[in-house]
Amino acid sequence: MRPVKLASAVTSAVIAAAISSSALADKASDTLNIAFEASVATLDFYFLNIDEGYSIAQSVCDTLVFRDPETMEIKPLLATSWEWTGPKQIDMTLREGVKFHNGETFDADDVVFTLNWASDPKTGAYGQVMVDWIDHVEKLEPYKVRIYQKAESRAVLDQLSSGLPIYPADYYKEVGTEGFSAQPICTGPYKVTSVETGAEVVLERNEDYFEGSPKGKAQISRIVMRSVQDTNTRMAELMTGQVDFIYKLTADQADQLKNVPDLTLSQIRGTRIAYMMFNPVNPPADSPIKDVRVRKAIAHTIDRDGIVANLIRGVSTRLDTFCNPVMPGCIDGVFTYEHDLDKAKALLAEAGYPNGFNIDIYAYRDRFVTEALIGDLQKVGINANLNYMQYASLDENWRKGNLSIAHQTWAGFGLMDAGNHLVSHYLGPDSITQDEAIKDKVRAGFVAPTPEERDADYGEALKMLAEGVYWVPLYIVTENYAFTKDLEYQPSNDGINRFYFAKWK
């Protein structure tokens, strides 16, 4: 490898540390080594809240149906066929001959247990939008189940394809969430052979994976996924051959790797969106965020075009709505607050803050963007103190009402329907609006019988959200991936890595 000039952030000391690492990555060993920033706290996949965990779930577990990441077509997986047998019920015929990793036979009892358990509010599954549409599930035959919905919606196939892995009933009842996290058992193309919670997960190919799966048989025999929180270390390990694959790089980091020999850089405009979210419903006492004029002032203060052009770059674009326009039902162009500091100052003065105010802002990723937002706010006298933390802590504090403003991102659990996004944010117990007119439009759109009626209802809800400035939408995230040129892999735009599609060249 010829010498490469790197930005000063990636120091020779870091590279030396990477070279001394005990992990070795190469095509010859048929082991794909992956380094990511996040710490995956559990492998009980119903309690996940990060993309890295969903990517592991995709490799280890199967759902009833599969959404092709290229065509978006829903295909059979653990279910071979399905039929709407009533306005709010769907019958699913299950695949026979499938084995869990521990040798147990998959059948209707596993589906009934998993979905009834996951949809029980007492379970506390993290992604409630995934499961709270389920009323109950019943067994019709050894390989046939009926799923009853609480309300009529054809969008539920998206949930069934993305976030509802099927567990072995007997095993889970025996070991519970703690035991399952220590040794997950599913039916997927990879099985977990080693777990160091929060640090490392080792997967090995499931040699008995069933024929006919749209995932196909895994091509690479072993995958090692490690949490390496320092970005410079991840980059150095990639460049020195200690790992094969890293992602979630900033634009500057991606630029550093563009001309590195033997590496592939892939930039995808994903489904993840970035935004500032306000908490006007239950913010800390005396928070200025309760006043819509303050929220409008902030909307006019943020230079969204400048952030995209100077910081994000890649294939990102400015976002002008409260969901990703690529998703069915997401109506674009509703957020029309342009960058205007004079208008922002006038609104602050009208609200009683002519000299601005002090406030805390919270974030969990893309710190450089949060710092730019803070810089913009200072221009109108708003002094924002940054509280940077892990996502789980930020989410917990948000739900408790401890936060006024958070810089967040959202990929929607890999779901590809705007309804899932809107229901999750505006109908849940921690909704950022108590406006029943908005909630009614979201409910109506979610059960609308035609796409046209859905779009009309969601469009009205999105316009009302813009009028109330519950968010400041920022941009659609560019997902930057870097990996060895020995690897053949096409990232998908939903932020979920399907490593069973990866193979060596």
C-alpha positions, 0 to 999 in steps of 0.5 A: 500500500502506498503512503497516504496523506491523512488529515491530522485527526488520524494520527500516526499513534492511532495507526500504530495502535491499530496495527498492534490490535489482535484482530486480523481482517482478511479475505483469506480467513473468510471473516468479515470484521466490522467496527462501528461506534455504537454500543449494542446494549442488548440482543433481545431485538424487541428492546433495540433502539439503534441501527447496529442492533437492527443489522444484527437482527437482520442477520440472525433472525427472520420475520414473517415476510421480507421487503426487498431493499432494491424493489421494496417488494414484500416477499415470503420469508417465514410465511409463504403466503397471506390473505386478508380474510377480513377488514382487520385480519390477515391469515398467514400460511407458514413455511414448513421444515424450518429449524431454529439455531438450537434445533427446535422446529419452527411452527405456528406456536412460535409466531403466536407466542412472539407476536402476542408477547411483543404486542403486550404493553407490559412487555415494553417493546421499544418500537411500539409502532412495530407492535401496537397495531396487533390486537392478538394472534391465534393459531389456526393450524400447525402452520397457519396463524391469524393476526387481528389488527386493532384498526384496519391498515394495509401498511402492517406488512411493512412492520411484519417485514422489518421489526418483528423477528420470530423467536422460539417460544419454548426457548424464550420462555425458559431463558427470558430476555437476559438469557436470550440477549446472552445467546440469541436463537432465531432462524436466520442465515447467521447464528450468534456464537459469542457475545460480549455485551456492548463490545463484540458480537461474533456470528457464524454462517448457519449451514442449515439455513432453509432453501427458498429464503429471499435472503439466500444462504450467507456467503461469508462464513464468519462476521465479527462486529466490534464497538470502537467508539473513537472514529479515528481508531475505526478509520485507522483500523480500516486503513491498516487492514484490521477491519474490513468495514466501517460506516456512519462517517462524516463528510470530512472523514469520507473525504479523507478515505476517497483516495485511499488505495484498496478501499471502496467508499459508498455514499447513499442518501438514506431514509435517516433524517436529521432535525431539531425536535422541540418539547412544548408539551412537557418541557422543563419548567419555564422553558421558552420552547412553550412559546410558538413564537420562540420555536418559529424564531429558531426555525428562521435562525438555523441556516439549513442550506449552509449546513447541507452545503458546508458540513453534510455534503455528499448526496444529502439534500435539505429536508422540508417536511417531518418524514422522509419524502421517499416514503409513501405518504410523506408529503414534501414542502410543508416547512417554509421557514427560510433563514432570516435572522431579522425575522428571528430577532423580531419574533424573540422580542415579541415573545419577550426575549429581546436579548435571547436566553440560555437553554440546554440542547441535547444530542447523541450523534453528529456532534459537529452538526449540533455545534453548528446549530449552537453557532447559529443560535448564538447569532440571535442571542440564544446561548445553548449548552450542549449535553452529548450522551448515548441515545438510550440516555437521551431517549429516556430523558426525553420521555421524562420531560427533562429536555426542551430541545434535542438534535436527533436523527430518525431512520424509522426502524427500517420501516418504509411508510410515513405512517409508521413515522407519524404514528410513532411520534404523534400518537405515542405516550411521549407525543410532542403535541397534544393537538387532537386535530393533528392526531386525528389526521394521523389516525385517519391517514393510517387507516385510509382505504386508498393512497390518495386519502392517506396522502390527503390526511397526512398532508394536513397533519404535516402542515399543522405540524409545520404551523406549530413548529414542533420540529425544525427539519434539517436534511436527509442524511448521507450514509457514508460507508468505507470497506475493503475492495475485496468485499462486494456489498451494496448498502441499502438506503434504509440504514440497515446492513444486510450482511448476508448479501455480502461476499468476497470478490 
